[in-house]
Amino acid sequence: SYQIICEKYPSFRERSENVDLVVEISLQPW
């Protein structure tokens, strides 16, 4: 989930411009 991603990548919210990463993660089965 989004919270888990933020925990793994503390700077994830600061890198919200990285759309490719968001799309790739959202396409994961988990």
C-alpha positions in Angstrom: 0.0 0.0 0.0 1.0 3.6 -0.1 2.0 3.7 3.5 4.3 0.7 3.0 5.9 2.5 0.1 6.5 5.6 2.2 8.1 3.4 4.9 10.4 1.7 2.5 11.2 5.0 0.7 11.1 7.9 3.1 11.7 10.3 0.2 8.9 8.8 -1.9 6.4 11.6 -1.1 9.1 14.2 -2.0 9.7 12.4 -5.3 6.0 12.5 -6.3 7.2 13.8 -9.7 8.5 10.4 -10.5 5.3 9.2 -12.3 7.0 6.2 -13.8 7.8 4.8 -10.4 4.2 5.4 -9.2 2.8 3.6 -12.3 5.2 0.7 -11.9 4.3 0.3 -8.3 0.5 0.6 -8.9 0.8 -2.2 -11.5 2.4 -4.6 -9.0 0.1 -7.5 -8.0 0.6 -6.8 -4.3 
